């Protein structure tokens, strides 16, 4: 494993840990963005959504590893996957199937509240605008200089579709605009797979 990839993995894991910790302890925001929300309950499991999305994603990412997360309150299934592209880009994909649409929306609210406060992030929600007809989305990106001095761009997005929470977090040394395209492609594949 190259040093650059290892640094990228460490950065991605640290970002996920901070966001999850903030989401778990933050109260829901007092006001939330107004969008069309779906009232559909998704019956597919988290692992099948990820497997289908990896097979159909237009960005060409390949599954490297996946892990089923442990049980949590209001969650029927959750799965995490690590996918990579031949250009060196990598992504963490998380799918959480909640027992209700309300639980998914509450988790989304807490997650976004935690992310909005992180320094250095740029709002890239407009990249996910086409998915907001199904639920709500928030996108954020950052240009990071690693401890080794290499430049790593991070583009992340979270969306809901009914009772399902979808998260994609990409990291790469490629141009940020390409990374944003990959984010949209992977999120689209997840949406198509969540039925």
TORPA-4810 file (N, C-alpha, C, O; in nm, 3 decimals):
<nodes>
NODE_1_0.085_-0.116_0.000_0.000_0.000_0.000_0.090_0.124_0.000_0.182_0.134_0.082_X
NODE_2_0.065_0.216_-0.091_0.148_0.335_-0.101_0.126_0.426_0.019_0.021_0.424_0.083_X
NODE_3_0.227_0.506_0.046_0.218_0.600_0.159_0.105_0.701_0.138_0.036_0.737_0.233_X
NODE_4_0.086_0.745_0.013_-0.019_0.841_-0.017_-0.157_0.781_0.013_-0.243_0.848_0.071_X
NODE_5_-0.178_0.657_-0.026_-0.304_0.591_0.001_-0.325_0.573_0.150_-0.435_0.592_0.201_X
NODE_6_-0.219_0.536_0.221_-0.227_0.518_0.366_-0.263_0.649_0.434_-0.348_0.651_0.524_X
NODE_7_-0.199_0.759_0.393_-0.231_0.889_0.449_-0.377_0.923_0.420_-0.447_0.976_0.506_X
NODE_8_-0.421_0.895_0.299_-0.560_0.920_0.262_-0.657_0.842_0.347_-0.760_0.894_0.388_X
NODE_9_-0.624_0.716_0.373_-0.709_0.632_0.456_-0.718_0.690_0.597_-0.827_0.700_0.654_X
NODE_10_-0.604_0.728_0.651_-0.602_0.784_0.786_-0.685_0.912_0.793_-0.763_0.930_0.886_X
NODE_11_-0.668_1.000_0.693_-0.745_1.125_0.690_-0.894_1.095_0.681_-0.973_1.155_0.754_X
NODE_12_-0.933_1.003_0.594_-1.075_0.970_0.577_-1.132_0.912_0.705_-1.243_0.949_0.745_X
NODE_13_-1.060_0.823_0.771_-1.109_0.761_0.895_-1.123_0.867_1.004_-1.220_0.865_1.080_X
NODE_14_-1.027_0.959_1.013_-1.036_1.065_1.113_-1.157_1.154_1.087_-1.227_1.192_1.181_X
NODE_15_-1.181_1.189_0.963_-1.295_1.274_0.930_-1.424_1.203_0.965_-1.515_1.263_1.023_X
NODE_16_-1.435_1.076_0.930_-1.556_1.000_0.961_-1.576_0.993_1.112_-1.688_1.008_1.160_X
NODE_17_-1.469_0.970_1.187_-1.481_0.960_1.332_-1.531_1.091_1.393_-1.617_1.090_1.481_X
NODE_18_-1.478_1.203_1.345_-1.522_1.334_1.395_-1.669_1.357_1.362_-1.746_1.400_1.448_X
NODE_19_-1.707_1.329_1.239_-1.845_1.352_1.197_-1.942_1.264_1.274_-2.047_1.312_1.318_X
NODE_20_-1.909_1.137_1.291_-1.997_1.046_1.364_-2.008_1.090_1.510_-2.117_1.086_1.568_X
NODE_21_-1.897_1.131_1.570_-1.901_1.178_1.709_-1.986_1.303_1.721_-2.066_1.316_1.814_X
NODE_22_-1.970_1.395_1.628_-2.051_1.517_1.631_-2.198_1.485_1.607_-2.285_1.542_1.673_X
NODE_23_-2.227_1.396_1.514_-2.366_1.361_1.484_-2.432_1.293_1.603_-2.551_1.313_1.628_X
NODE_24_-2.357_1.214_1.675_-2.413_1.141_1.787_-2.444_1.231_1.906_-2.533_1.202_1.986_X
NODE_25_-2.370_1.343_1.919_-2.387_1.429_2.035_-2.459_1.559_2.006_-2.496_1.631_2.099_X
NODE_26_-2.480_1.592_1.880_-2.542_1.720_1.845_-2.693_1.708_1.843_-2.747_1.608_1.794_X
NODE_27_-2.761_1.810_1.896_-2.907_1.810_1.884_-2.947_1.843_1.741_-2.868_1.903_1.668_X
NODE_28_-3.067_1.805_1.699_-3.110_1.838_1.564_-3.118_1.990_1.548_-3.145_2.060_1.645_X
NODE_29_-3.094_2.040_1.427_-3.102_2.184_1.407_-3.245_2.234_1.427_-3.341_2.159_1.410_X
NODE_30_-3.256_2.362_1.462_-3.389_2.418_1.485_-3.464_2.437_1.355_-3.587_2.425_1.351_X
NODE_31_-3.390_2.465_1.247_-3.453_2.476_1.116_-3.379_2.385_1.020_-3.258_2.369_1.030_X
NODE_32_-3.451_2.325_0.930_-3.391_2.235_0.833_-3.424_2.283_0.693_-3.524_2.352_0.674_X
NODE_33_-3.340_2.249_0.593_-3.367_2.291_0.457_-3.501_2.238_0.408_-3.541_2.126_0.442_X
NODE_34_-3.570_2.317_0.329_-3.699_2.274_0.275_-3.674_2.205_0.142_-3.622_2.265_0.048_X
NODE_35_-3.711_2.079_0.135_-3.700_2.002_0.011_-3.816_1.905_0.006_-3.888_1.887_0.104_X
NODE_36_-3.833_1.844_-0.108_-3.933_1.740_-0.121_-3.878_1.614_-0.056_-3.767_1.571_-0.087_X
NODE_37_-3.953_1.556_0.034_-3.908_1.436_0.101_-3.995_1.318_0.060_-4.117_1.330_0.049_X
NODE_38_-3.931_1.208_0.037_-4.004_1.089_-0.001_-4.062_1.022_0.123_-4.004_1.030_0.232_X
NODE_39_-4.175_0.959_0.107_-4.233_0.887_0.220_-4.220_0.737_0.199_-4.290_0.658_0.263_X
NODE_40_-4.131_0.698_0.112_-4.113_0.558_0.078_-4.026_0.488_0.179_-3.920_0.539_0.218_X
NODE_41_-4.068_0.372_0.223_-3.983_0.287_0.304_-3.912_0.189_0.211_-3.975_0.124_0.128_X
NODE_42_-3.782_0.181_0.227_-3.699_0.096_0.142_-3.686_-0.041_0.208_-3.659_-0.050_0.328_X
NODE_43_-3.705_-0.145_0.130_-3.698_-0.280_0.187_-3.562_-0.346_0.167_-3.532_-0.444_0.235_X
NODE_44_-3.480_-0.295_0.075_-3.349_-0.356_0.049_-3.257_-0.340_0.170_-3.266_-0.240_0.242_X
NODE_45_-3.171_-0.436_0.191_-3.074_-0.429_0.299_-2.956_-0.343_0.261_-2.931_-0.319_0.143_X
NODE_46_-2.882_-0.296_0.361_-2.769_-0.207_0.338_-2.662_-0.272_0.250_-2.609_-0.208_0.159_X
NODE_47_-2.629_-0.399_0.277_-2.523_-0.464_0.199_-2.564_-0.485_0.054_-2.480_-0.475_-0.036_X
NODE_48_-2.691_-0.514_0.029_-2.734_-0.533_-0.110_-2.738_-0.400_-0.185_-2.712_-0.397_-0.305_X
NODE_49_-2.769_-0.290_-0.115_-2.766_-0.158_-0.179_-2.623_-0.125_-0.223_-2.601_-0.081_-0.336_X
NODE_50_-2.527_-0.147_-0.135_-2.387_-0.119_-0.168_-2.339_-0.209_-0.281_-2.276_-0.161_-0.375_X
NODE_51_-2.367_-0.339_-0.273_-2.322_-0.433_-0.377_-2.377_-0.393_-0.514_-2.304_-0.394_-0.613_X
NODE_52_-2.504_-0.360_-0.520_-2.565_-0.319_-0.646_-2.506_-0.189_-0.697_-2.480_-0.175_-0.817_X
NODE_53_-2.484_-0.092_-0.607_-2.429_0.038_-0.647_-2.288_0.024_-0.701_-2.252_0.091_-0.799_X
NODE_54_-2.207_-0.061_-0.640_-2.069_-0.080_-0.687_-2.069_-0.141_-0.828_-1.984_-0.107_-0.911_X
NODE_55_-2.163_-0.232_-0.855_-2.171_-0.294_-0.988_-2.216_-0.198_-1.096_-2.177_-0.212_-1.212_X
NODE_56_-2.298_-0.099_-1.059_-2.357_-0.011_-1.161_-2.299_0.129_-1.163_-2.337_0.207_-1.251_X
NODE_57_-2.209_0.165_-1.071_-2.165_0.304_-1.065_-2.084_0.342_-1.188_-1.994_0.268_-1.229_X
NODE_58_-2.114_0.458_-1.247_-2.047_0.500_-1.370_-1.904_0.547_-1.346_-1.827_0.560_-1.441_X
NODE_59_-1.866_0.572_-1.221_-1.731_0.619_-1.193_-1.628_0.506_-1.202_-1.508_0.534_-1.207_X
NODE_60_-1.671_0.380_-1.203_-1.579_0.268_-1.220_-1.508_0.223_-1.094_-1.405_0.156_-1.103_X
NODE_61_-1.558_0.257_-0.977_-1.495_0.215_-0.853_-1.519_0.066_-0.829_-1.622_0.011_-0.868_X
NODE_62_-1.422_0.001_-0.766_-1.427_-0.142_-0.739_-1.426_-0.164_-0.588_-1.352_-0.098_-0.515_X
NODE_63_-1.508_-0.257_-0.542_-1.517_-0.289_-0.399_-1.387_-0.352_-0.352_-1.339_-0.450_-0.410_X
NODE_64_-1.330_-0.296_-0.245_-1.210_-0.352_-0.184_-1.242_-0.429_-0.057_-1.187_-0.537_-0.034_X
NODE_65_-1.331_-0.374_0.025_-1.371_-0.443_0.147_-1.503_-0.384_0.195_-1.540_-0.272_0.159_X
NODE_66_-1.573_-0.461_0.275_-1.697_-0.411_0.333_-1.715_-0.472_0.471_-1.656_-0.575_0.504_X
NODE_67_-1.796_-0.405_0.550_-1.818_-0.452_0.686_-1.958_-0.415_0.730_-2.003_-0.302_0.708_X
NODE_68_-2.026_-0.508_0.791_-2.157_-0.480_0.847_-2.138_-0.421_0.985_-2.065_-0.475_1.068_X
NODE_69_-2.204_-0.309_1.009_-2.192_-0.243_1.138_-2.280_-0.314_1.240_-2.375_-0.383_1.205_X
NODE_70_-2.246_-0.295_1.365_-2.322_-0.358_1.473_-2.460_-0.298_1.489_-2.488_-0.191_1.434_X
NODE_71_-2.547_-0.365_1.566_-2.684_-0.316_1.584_-2.687_-0.183_1.660_-2.606_-0.159_1.749_X
NODE_72_-2.782_-0.099_1.621_-2.805_0.028_1.689_-2.954_0.051_1.699_-3.034_-0.010_1.628_X
NODE_73_-2.991_0.140_1.787_-3.131_0.173_1.806_-3.190_0.232_1.678_-3.126_0.314_1.613_X
NODE_74_-3.310_0.191_1.642_-3.383_0.238_1.524_-3.320_0.198_1.391_-3.360_0.251_1.287_X
NODE_75_-3.221_0.107_1.390_-3.153_0.067_1.267_-3.185_-0.079_1.238_-3.167_-0.166_1.323_X
NODE_76_-3.232_-0.106_1.114_-3.256_-0.245_1.076_-3.134_-0.306_1.010_-3.112_-0.427_1.021_X
NODE_77_-3.053_-0.225_0.942_-2.931_-0.277_0.878_-2.838_-0.160_0.848_-2.883_-0.050_0.818_X
NODE_78_-2.707_-0.185_0.858_-2.609_-0.084_0.817_-2.485_-0.156_0.766_-2.448_-0.262_0.816_X
NODE_79_-2.422_-0.095_0.667_-2.305_-0.154_0.606_-2.211_-0.043_0.562_-2.255_0.067_0.526_X
NODE_80_-2.083_-0.072_0.563_-1.979_0.021_0.524_-1.892_-0.048_0.420_-1.866_-0.168_0.431_X
NODE_81_-1.849_0.026_0.319_-1.762_-0.033_0.216_-1.652_0.064_0.179_-1.667_0.186_0.188_X
NODE_82_-1.540_0.006_0.137_-1.423_0.082_0.089_-1.410_0.048_-0.058_-1.391_-0.069_-0.093_X
NODE_83_-1.421_0.149_-0.146_-1.411_0.125_-0.289_-1.300_0.215_-0.346_-1.276_0.324_-0.297_X
NODE_84_-1.235_0.165_-0.452_-1.124_0.241_-0.512_-1.139_0.244_-0.664_-1.204_0.159_-0.724_X
NODE_85_-1.077_0.346_-0.723_-1.076_0.363_-0.867_-0.933_0.346_-0.916_-0.839_0.361_-0.838_X
NODE_86_-0.916_0.316_-1.044_-0.781_0.294_-1.098_-0.698_0.422_-1.098_-0.575_0.414_-1.106_X
NODE_87_-0.763_0.542_-1.090_-0.686_0.666_-1.087_-0.631_0.699_-0.948_-0.568_0.803_-0.929_X
NODE_88_-0.655_0.611_-0.851_-0.606_0.632_-0.715_-0.708_0.693_-0.621_-0.680_0.707_-0.502_X
NODE_89_-0.825_0.728_-0.671_-0.931_0.780_-0.585_-0.985_0.666_-0.500_-0.984_0.550_-0.542_X
NODE_90_-1.033_0.698_-0.384_-1.090_0.598_-0.296_-1.215_0.658_-0.231_-1.228_0.780_-0.223_X
NODE_91_-1.304_0.573_-0.187_-1.427_0.621_-0.125_-1.471_0.529_-0.013_-1.459_0.407_-0.021_X
NODE_92_-1.523_0.592_0.091_-1.594_0.520_0.196_-1.742_0.539_0.165_-1.787_0.651_0.142_X
NODE_93_-1.816_0.431_0.166_-1.960_0.437_0.140_-2.029_0.375_0.261_-1.995_0.265_0.304_X
NODE_94_-2.127_0.447_0.315_-2.204_0.397_0.429_-2.352_0.401_0.394_-2.402_0.500_0.341_X
NODE_95_-2.422_0.293_0.423_-2.566_0.286_0.405_-2.626_0.240_0.537_-2.586_0.138_0.593_X
NODE_96_-2.722_0.318_0.587_-2.792_0.282_0.710_-2.941_0.276_0.679_-3.000_0.375_0.634_X
NODE_97_-3.002_0.161_0.703_-3.146_0.144_0.684_-3.210_0.155_0.822_-3.190_0.069_0.908_X
NODE_98_-3.287_0.262_0.841_-3.352_0.286_0.969_-3.488_0.218_0.971_-3.543_0.181_0.868_X
NODE_99_-3.542_0.203_1.091_-3.673_0.139_1.107_-3.786_0.232_1.066_-3.899_0.187_1.046_X
NODE_100_-3.757_0.362_1.054_-3.861_0.457_1.013_-3.799_0.572_0.934_-3.679_0.597_0.941_X
NODE_101_-3.884_0.640_0.859_-3.840_0.757_0.783_-3.799_0.867_0.880_-3.700_0.937_0.856_X
NODE_102_-3.873_0.884_0.987_-3.843_0.987_1.085_-3.704_0.967_1.146_-3.630_1.063_1.166_X
NODE_103_-3.667_0.842_1.176_-3.536_0.813_1.234_-3.425_0.849_1.135_-3.321_0.901_1.175_X
NODE_104_-3.445_0.822_1.006_-3.347_0.856_0.904_-3.331_1.008_0.894_-3.219_1.058_0.886_X
NODE_105_-3.442_1.081_0.895_-3.436_1.227_0.885_-3.369_1.288_1.009_-3.292_1.384_0.996_X
NODE_106_-3.398_1.234_1.127_-3.336_1.284_1.249_-3.185_1.262_1.245_-3.109_1.351_1.283_X
NODE_107_-3.142_1.145_1.199_-2.999_1.117_1.189_-2.934_1.213_1.089_-2.826_1.266_1.116_X
NODE_108_-2.999_1.235_0.975_-2.949_1.330_0.875_-2.930_1.468_0.938_-2.825_1.530_0.921_X
NODE_109_-3.031_1.516_1.009_-3.023_1.648_1.072_-2.905_1.658_1.167_-2.832_1.758_1.166_X
NODE_110_-2.886_1.557_1.249_-2.775_1.559_1.345_-2.640_1.552_1.274_-2.546_1.622_1.312_X
NODE_111_-2.632_1.471_1.172_-2.509_1.457_1.096_-2.470_1.590_1.032_-2.357_1.636_1.047_X
NODE_112_-2.565_1.652_0.962_-2.538_1.778_0.892_-2.504_1.889_0.991_-2.416_1.970_0.963_X
NODE_113_-2.571_1.894_1.103_-2.539_1.994_1.205_-2.394_1.981_1.250_-2.326_2.081_1.270_X
NODE_114_-2.347_1.857_1.266_-2.208_1.835_1.306_-2.107_1.872_1.199_-2.000_1.923_1.230_X
NODE_115_-2.140_1.849_1.074_-2.048_1.877_0.964_-2.038_2.027_0.935_-1.930_2.078_0.908_X
NODE_116_-2.150_2.097_0.940_-2.151_2.238_0.905_-2.051_2.317_0.989_-1.995_2.415_0.940_X
NODE_117_-2.028_2.277_1.112_-1.937_2.350_1.198_-1.789_2.321_1.177_-1.705_2.389_1.237_X
NODE_118_-1.754_2.224_1.095_-1.613_2.190_1.077_-1.543_2.298_0.995_-1.594_2.339_0.891_X
NODE_119_-1.426_2.344_1.040_-1.354_2.449_0.968_-1.295_2.397_0.836_-1.254_2.281_0.826_X
NODE_120_-1.292_2.484_0.737_-1.225_2.452_0.611_-1.311_2.383_0.507_-1.263_2.359_0.396_X
NODE_121_-1.435_2.352_0.538_-1.519_2.281_0.443_-1.597_2.379_0.356_-1.639_2.486_0.401_X
NODE_122_-1.617_2.341_0.231_-1.694_2.418_0.135_-1.824_2.344_0.109_-1.824_2.222_0.094_X
NODE_123_-1.934_2.416_0.102_-2.064_2.357_0.074_-2.072_2.323_-0.075_-2.063_2.412_-0.160_X
NODE_124_-2.087_2.195_-0.107_-2.099_2.151_-0.247_-2.233_2.077_-0.267_-2.243_1.987_-0.350_X
NODE_125_-2.333_2.118_-0.190_-2.465_2.055_-0.198_-2.523_2.063_-0.338_-2.599_1.975_-0.378_X
NODE_126_-2.489_2.166_-0.413_-2.545_2.182_-0.548_-2.512_2.062_-0.637_-2.586_2.034_-0.731_X
NODE_127_-2.403_1.991_-0.609_-2.368_1.871_-0.686_-2.470_1.759_-0.666_-2.480_1.669_-0.749_X
NODE_128_-2.543_1.764_-0.556_-2.639_1.659_-0.523_-2.783_1.704_-0.541_-2.876_1.634_-0.500_X
NODE_129_-2.803_1.821_-0.602_-2.936_1.880_-0.614_-3.036_1.788_-0.684_-3.154_1.785_-0.647_X
NODE_130_-2.992_1.713_-0.783_-3.085_1.627_-0.858_-3.142_1.515_-0.771_-3.245_1.457_-0.806_X
NODE_131_-3.078_1.483_-0.660_-3.126_1.375_-0.572_-3.224_1.425_-0.467_-3.289_1.344_-0.400_X
NODE_132_-3.237_1.557_-0.451_-3.321_1.609_-0.344_-3.470_1.590_-0.371_-3.552_1.615_-0.283_X
NODE_133_-3.505_1.547_-0.491_-3.645_1.513_-0.516_-3.686_1.388_-0.438_-3.805_1.364_-0.417_X
NODE_134_-3.588_1.309_-0.395_-3.616_1.185_-0.321_-3.605_1.203_-0.170_-3.657_1.121_-0.094_X
NODE_135_-3.539_1.307_-0.125_-3.516_1.328_0.017_-3.437_1.455_0.036_-3.464_1.556_-0.028_X
NODE_136_-3.339_1.450_0.124_-3.254_1.567_0.147_-3.109_1.527_0.129_-3.071_1.413_0.154_X
NODE_137_-3.028_1.623_0.086_-2.886_1.600_0.066_-2.804_1.717_0.119_-2.852_1.830_0.124_X
NODE_138_-2.682_1.688_0.156_-2.586_1.791_0.191_-2.449_1.743_0.142_-2.411_1.628_0.167_X
NODE_139_-2.376_1.830_0.074_-2.243_1.796_0.025_-2.141_1.894_0.077_-2.170_2.013_0.093_X
NODE_140_-2.021_1.844_0.104_-1.915_1.930_0.156_-1.780_1.879_0.106_-1.761_1.759_0.086_X
NODE_141_-1.687_1.972_0.087_-1.556_1.935_0.036_-1.446_2.012_0.105_-1.469_2.117_0.165_X
NODE_142_-1.325_1.959_0.095_-1.210_2.024_0.157_-1.084_1.984_0.082_-1.070_1.873_0.032_X
NODE_143_-0.993_2.079_0.077_-0.859_2.056_0.022_-0.766_2.043_0.141_-0.749_2.138_0.217_X
NODE_144_-0.705_1.925_0.159_-0.624_1.896_0.277_-0.479_1.876_0.236_-0.451_1.813_0.134_X
NODE_145_-0.387_1.929_0.314_-0.246_1.898_0.297_-0.210_1.799_0.407_-0.222_1.829_0.525_X
NODE_146_-0.165_1.681_0.366_-0.136_1.576_0.463_-0.006_1.606_0.537_0.069_1.696_0.499_X
NODE_147_0.020_1.531_0.642_0.143_1.546_0.719_0.266_1.521_0.632_0.373_1.576_0.657_X
NODE_148_0.250_1.438_0.530_0.361_1.409_0.439_0.379_1.518_0.333_0.472_1.512_0.253_X
NODE_149_0.288_1.619_0.333_0.301_1.729_0.239_0.226_1.712_0.109_0.229_1.801_0.025_X
NODE_150_0.158_1.599_0.090_0.083_1.580_-0.033_-0.055_1.645_-0.020_-0.109_1.659_0.089_X
NODE_151_-0.109_1.683_-0.134_-0.239_1.749_-0.138_-0.348_1.646_-0.163_-0.339_1.569_-0.259_X
NODE_152_-0.449_1.642_-0.078_-0.559_1.547_-0.091_-0.689_1.625_-0.090_-0.713_1.704_0.001_X
NODE_153_-0.772_1.605_-0.191_-0.903_1.665_-0.193_-1.003_1.564_-0.139_-0.993_1.444_-0.163_X
NODE_154_-1.100_1.616_-0.064_-1.205_1.532_-0.007_-1.339_1.590_-0.050_-1.363_1.710_-0.033_X
NODE_155_-1.426_1.506_-0.105_-1.563_1.545_-0.140_-1.656_1.445_-0.075_-1.642_1.324_-0.094_X
NODE_156_-1.751_1.495_0.000_-1.841_1.407_0.074_-1.985_1.451_0.054_-2.014_1.568_0.030_X
NODE_157_-2.074_1.355_0.066_-2.215_1.386_0.056_-2.297_1.289_0.138_-2.263_1.172_0.150_X
NODE_158_-2.405_1.341_0.195_-2.501_1.258_0.266_-2.639_1.290_0.211_-2.671_1.406_0.185_X
NODE_159_-2.719_1.186_0.195_-2.854_1.202_0.143_-2.947_1.105_0.215_-2.902_1.007_0.275_X
NODE_160_-3.075_1.134_0.208_-3.175_1.039_0.257_-3.264_0.997_0.141_-3.283_1.072_0.045_X
NODE_161_-3.316_0.879_0.152_-3.419_0.830_0.061_-3.513_0.747_0.147_-3.484_0.632_0.180_X
NODE_162_-3.624_0.807_0.184_-3.715_0.738_0.275_-3.648_0.709_0.406_-3.600_0.800_0.473_X
NODE_163_-3.644_0.582_0.444_-3.585_0.541_0.571_-3.436_0.506_0.559_-3.379_0.447_0.651_X
NODE_164_-3.374_0.541_0.445_-3.234_0.507_0.422_-3.147_0.632_0.424_-3.182_0.734_0.365_X
NODE_165_-3.034_0.624_0.494_-2.934_0.730_0.500_-2.815_0.682_0.417_-2.764_0.572_0.438_X
NODE_166_-2.770_0.765_0.323_-2.659_0.731_0.233_-2.545_0.829_0.254_-2.567_0.950_0.261_X
NODE_167_-2.424_0.779_0.264_-2.306_0.865_0.278_-2.197_0.819_0.183_-2.168_0.699_0.174_X
NODE_168_-2.137_0.914_0.113_-2.022_0.887_0.027_-1.914_0.986_0.065_-1.940_1.107_0.069_X
NODE_169_-1.794_0.937_0.091_-1.682_1.024_0.122_-1.565_0.982_0.034_-1.511_0.872_0.046_X
NODE_170_-1.526_1.074_-0.056_-1.419_1.046_-0.152_-1.293_1.123_-0.117_-1.298_1.234_-0.065_X
NODE_171_-1.180_1.062_-0.144_-1.051_1.128_-0.127_-0.962_1.096_-0.245_-0.962_0.984_-0.295_X
NODE_172_-0.884_1.195_-0.289_-0.798_1.173_-0.404_-0.700_1.287_-0.420_-0.716_1.394_-0.360_X
NODE_173_-0.600_1.264_-0.502_-0.508_1.371_-0.541_-0.543_1.424_-0.679_-0.473_1.510_-0.731_X
NODE_174_-0.653_1.375_-0.740_-0.695_1.425_-0.870_-0.767_1.559_-0.854_-0.792_1.602_-0.741_X
NODE_175_-0.799_1.624_-0.964_-0.867_1.753_-0.958_-1.000_1.742_-0.884_-1.073_1.644_-0.898_X
NODE_176_-1.029_1.846_-0.806_-1.150_1.845_-0.725_-1.276_1.831_-0.811_-1.370_1.764_-0.770_X
NODE_177_-1.277_1.893_-0.928_-1.396_1.884_-1.015_-1.424_1.740_-1.056_-1.540_1.700_-1.066_X
NODE_178_-1.320_1.662_-1.081_-1.338_1.520_-1.114_-1.392_1.444_-0.994_-1.475_1.355_-1.009_X
NODE_179_-1.345_1.480_-0.877_-1.390_1.416_-0.755_-1.538_1.444_-0.731_-1.612_1.355_-0.687_X
NODE_180_-1.583_1.566_-0.760_-1.724_1.600_-0.745_-1.810_1.518_-0.841_-1.920_1.476_-0.805_X
NODE_181_-1.759_1.494_-0.962_-1.831_1.409_-1.057_-1.843_1.266_-1.007_-1.947_1.203_-1.022_X
NODE_182_-1.735_1.215_-0.948_-1.738_1.080_-0.890_-1.839_1.073_-0.775_-1.910_0.973_-0.761_X
NODE_183_-1.844_1.178_-0.693_-1.940_1.182_-0.582_-2.083_1.170_-0.635_-2.163_1.092_-0.583_X
NODE_184_-2.114_1.247_-0.737_-2.247_1.243_-0.796_-2.277_1.106_-0.856_-2.388_1.054_-0.840_X
NODE_185_-2.179_1.047_-0.924_-2.198_0.915_-0.985_-2.225_0.805_-0.883_-2.314_0.723_-0.902_X
NODE_186_-2.146_0.805_-0.776_-2.164_0.702_-0.674_-2.295_0.721_-0.599_-2.366_0.625_-0.572_X
NODE_187_-2.328_0.846_-0.565_-2.455_0.872_-0.496_-2.571_0.831_-0.585_-2.669_0.774_-0.535_X
NODE_188_-2.563_0.859_-0.713_-2.670_0.818_-0.806_-2.687_0.668_-0.809_-2.800_0.618_-0.812_X
NODE_189_-2.576_0.596_-0.810_-2.582_0.449_-0.809_-2.644_0.397_-0.680_-2.719_0.299_-0.681_X
NODE_190_-2.614_0.463_-0.567_-2.676_0.424_-0.440_-2.826_0.448_-0.444_-2.904_0.363_-0.400_X
NODE_191_-2.866_0.563_-0.496_-3.009_0.593_-0.505_-3.083_0.491_-0.589_-3.190_0.444_-0.552_X
NODE_192_-3.026_0.455_-0.703_-3.090_0.356_-0.791_-3.099_0.220_-0.724_-3.192_0.144_-0.749_X
NODE_193_-3.002_0.190_-0.638_-2.998_0.060_-0.573_-3.088_0.051_-0.450_-3.124_-0.059_-0.407_X
NODE_194_-3.125_0.167_-0.395_-3.209_0.169_-0.275_-3.356_0.163_-0.316_-3.420_0.267_-0.337_X
NODE_195_-3.409_0.042_-0.329_-3.549_0.026_-0.370_-3.624_-0.060_-0.272_-3.743_-0.085_-0.290_X
</nodes>
